[in-house]
Amino acid sequence: MQDDLTTGYSAQAGALKGIIPGVEALRTQAIKDFGAHGFPHAKAEDWRYSDLKTLRAGVFTPADAPKVAPEVPAAMGESAARFVFVNGRYAEDLSDLGDLWQAASIRPIANHFASSSARTDELVRGKDGIALLNTALLRDGMVISVPAGVEIDEPVEIIHIMTEAAGQAAHLRHVIELGEGAKLTVLERFIGDDSAYWQNIILQARVAEGASFSHFRLQEEGLGAVHTAKVYVNVDASGQYHAMNMTMGARMARFEAHVRMLGEEADATVDGVALTGTGQVHDTLTHVDHVVPFATSDQIFRTVADARGKTAFAGKVTVAKDAQKTAADQSFKALVFDRTAEANAKPELEIFADDVKCSHGATIGELDAKAIFYLTSRGIDPVTARRMLVEAFTAGALERVTVDSIRDAMMERIGTWMSSRADRTVAEVQEA
């Protein structure tokens, strides 16, 4: 089967020849590496909770343009610009550049490399089959470069829509570049119908000295989808990276955040919420790599699994030998609503320095029946009581979303998700 996959994806890569100048050697090497390694298997420690059998079963063809233009969701509050991608292709007629073009450089990724093929050296190649195919089948994406000292006040929305794409895939790459002291907020949104498609996204960012990059993600793919996403961020001295990933959709979703702290006084917060229902698997992996002294990082993740839902979190913090005075914290908590639900956690610290403050913790449990009883005894119905408790449970991971409209929209989705599931009585909860 691996030979069939390699042959099929090699043909797709060949059909893209000339689409993006200067990347042909990169495509060729990525396909060669994919042929050698294939998709990760569950026996690999980092992939033990992600079942990729759907991807190994056959070749996903390149997504076609839909017959009917999709409806674009309303913006979550004010936005500096909105970039819409439909089935992996930039939809200029559905997008709105706003005034962003006056303050920052905006260009499709093909134009980015056309001006200098040497820029292909900046692309993250990746090591597993997911990232390698993103590199090999790279076709579209957005490059946003904010000059030194420029602060973009309103969020930039990047909306990914998949529709009429059964058996098809989209491989997108976004590049974010922040000059010294620059500031940018990006909201990525992912939506789709219930067909069995694959959306494979990489976003890579460079945060220069004193710059600030806030990165929020809302994944609401269709329930037949496979969603794989990787984020690679380098943070220089006094730079800040603040991330929040909320996962609700897709049958199988895998999100990875790889953050390198490359300058003193750099700071990163990487947070997340996953809501998983019947038949869904949501897997998250983070790796924060402290390379230099005096940098800080913090992670807060909360997951909720309903009956026959499955969540997993693997969080790693590495502190290099010379990265003294590092401060790094990590917190993971999971709720399960049923004994058929599953939550897995693997927090990990790898410390080679001796003067650091690092901690991690992981807890998994059920909703507190006593708390539900307390609320219902004061006139709150069981449905509302359960929703309130889950909203309070997940709120800690949303506190660092500094844009009120985005945070409120995420909280609203948590409430809606719970309202459709919170109809069990207090007695049922106590019996579970």
LINBELCOR-V365373 format. One record per pair of residues at least 24 apart in sequence whose ideal C-beta (glycine too) atoms are under 7 Angstrom apart, sorted by the first residue. I is the first residue (numbers start at 1). GAP is how many residues later the second one is. Records with the same first field share a line. If there is no record, write none. Layout:
I: GAP + GAP
This chain:
1: 55
2: 36
5: 33 + 54
6: 25 + 28 + 29
8: 51
9: 25 + 50 + 124 + 127 + 128
12: 50 + 125
13: 123 + 124
16: 121 + 123
19: 91 + 120
20: 89 + 90 + 93 + 118
21: 92 + 93 + 96
22: 91 + 95 + 98
23: 90 + 97 + 115
26: 94 + 97 + 109
27: 109
30: 95 + 102 + 105 + 106
31: 105
33: 99
34: 95 + 98 + 99 + 102
37: 91 + 92
38: 91
39: 90
40: 88 + 89
46: 239 + 268
49: 234 + 263 + 295
50: 202 + 204 + 231 + 233
51: 201 + 230
54: 172 + 198
55: 143 + 171
60: 107 + 108 + 109 + 138
61: 106 + 107
62: 106 + 107
63: 24 + 25 + 99 + 102 + 105 + 106 + 107 + 134
64: 104
65: 24
66: 97 + 98
67: 97
70: 91 + 93
72: 87
73: 86 + 116 + 118
75: 82
76: 111 + 329 + 330 + 333
77: 326 + 328 + 329
78: 76
79: 75 + 76 + 77 + 78
80: 72 + 74 + 75 + 76
81: 75
82: 75 + 77
83: 59 + 75
84: 75 + 77
85: 55 + 74 + 75 + 76 + 87
86: 75
87: 75 + 76 + 78 + 83
88: 51 + 52 + 82 + 83 + 84
89: 51
90: 50
100: 52 + 56
103: 47 + 49
104: 40 + 41 + 42 + 46 + 48
105: 40
106: 38
107: 36
108: 32 + 34
109: 31 + 32 + 33 + 34 + 64 + 66
112: 31 + 63
124: 78 + 80 + 108
130: 70 + 98
131: 71 + 99
133: 38 + 67
134: 37 + 39 + 66 + 68
137: 34
138: 33 + 35
139: 32
140: 32
141: 31 + 32 + 33
142: 32
143: 32
144: 32
145: 32
146: 32 + 33 + 36 + 38
147: 32 + 35
148: 31 + 32 + 33 + 34
149: 32 + 33
150: 32
151: 31 + 32
152: 31 + 32
155: 30 + 31 + 32 + 248 + 251
156: 28 + 29 + 30
157: 30 + 32
158: 28 + 30
159: 30
160: 29 + 30 + 39 + 41
161: 30 + 31
162: 30 + 35 + 37 + 63
163: 29 + 30
165: 30 + 32
166: 29 + 30 + 31
167: 29
168: 29
169: 28 + 29 + 31
170: 29 + 30
171: 29
172: 29
173: 29
174: 29
175: 29
176: 27 + 29 + 37
177: 29
178: 28 + 29 + 30 + 33 + 35
179: 29 + 32
180: 28 + 29 + 30 + 31
181: 29 + 30
182: 26 + 29
183: 28 + 29
184: 29
185: 29 + 218
186: 29
187: 29 + 219
188: 29
189: 29
190: 29 + 30 + 31 + 37
191: 29 + 30
192: 29 + 30 + 33
193: 29
194: 28 + 29 + 30
195: 27 + 29
196: 28
197: 28
198: 28
199: 26 + 28
200: 28
201: 28
202: 28
203: 28
204: 28
205: 28
206: 28
207: 26 + 27 + 28 + 29 + 32 + 34
208: 28 + 31
209: 27 + 28 + 29 + 30 + 54
210: 28 + 29
211: 28
212: 28
213: 28
214: 28 + 188
215: 28
216: 28 + 185 + 190
217: 28 + 29
218: 28 + 192
219: 27 + 28 + 29 + 30 + 31 + 34
220: 28 + 29
221: 28 + 29
222: 27
223: 26 + 28
224: 27
225: 24 + 25 + 26
226: 24 + 25 + 26
227: 26
228: 26
229: 26
230: 26
231: 25 + 26 + 27
232: 26
233: 26
234: 26 + 28
235: 24 + 25 + 26 + 27 + 28 + 31 + 33
236: 26 + 27 + 30
237: 26 + 27 + 28 + 29
238: 25 + 27 + 28
239: 24 + 27
240: 27
241: 27
242: 27 + 158
243: 26 + 27 + 28
244: 27 + 28 + 154 + 156 + 157
245: 27
246: 26 + 27 + 164
247: 27 + 35
248: 27 + 165 + 169
251: 28 + 29
252: 29
253: 29 + 30
254: 29
255: 29
256: 29
257: 29
258: 29
259: 29 + 30
260: 29 + 31
261: 27 + 28 + 29 + 30 + 31 + 34 + 36
262: 29 + 30
263: 29
264: 28 + 29 + 30 + 31
265: 29 + 30
266: 29
267: 29
268: 29
269: 29 + 131
270: 29
271: 28 + 29 + 30 + 126 + 129
272: 29 + 125
273: 29 + 121 + 124 + 125
274: 29 + 37
275: 29 + 139 + 142
276: 27 + 28 + 29 + 30 + 33 + 34 + 35
277: 29 + 32
278: 28 + 29 + 30 + 31
279: 29
280: 29
281: 29
282: 29
283: 29
284: 28 + 29
285: 29
286: 29 + 30
287: 29 + 31
288: 29 + 40
289: 29
290: 28 + 29 + 30 + 33 + 36 + 38
291: 29 + 32
292: 30 + 31
293: 29 + 30 + 31 + 32 + 33
294: 31
295: 28 + 31
296: 31 + 32
297: 31
298: 31
299: 31 + 32
300: 31 + 96 + 97
301: 31 + 96
302: 31 + 91 + 92 + 94 + 95
303: 31 + 40
304: 31 + 86
305: 29 + 31 + 32 + 36 + 37 + 38
306: 31 + 32 + 35 + 115
307: 30 + 31 + 33 + 34
308: 32 + 33
309: 32
310: 32
311: 32
312: 32
313: 32
314: 32
315: 32 + 33
316: 32 + 34
317: 32 + 41
318: 32
319: 32 + 33 + 34 + 37 + 39
320: 32 + 33
321: 31 + 32
323: 30
324: 29 + 31 + 32
325: 30
326: 27 + 30 + 32
327: 30
328: 30
329: 30
330: 30
331: 30
332: 30
333: 30
334: 30
335: 30 + 31 + 32 + 55 + 58
336: 28 + 30
338: 94
339: 93
366: 66
367: 62
369: 57 + 60 + 61
372: 54 + 57
373: 53
376: 50
382: 43 + 44
383: 36 + 39 + 40
386: 32 + 36
387: 28 + 31 + 32 + 35
390: 24 + 28
391: 24
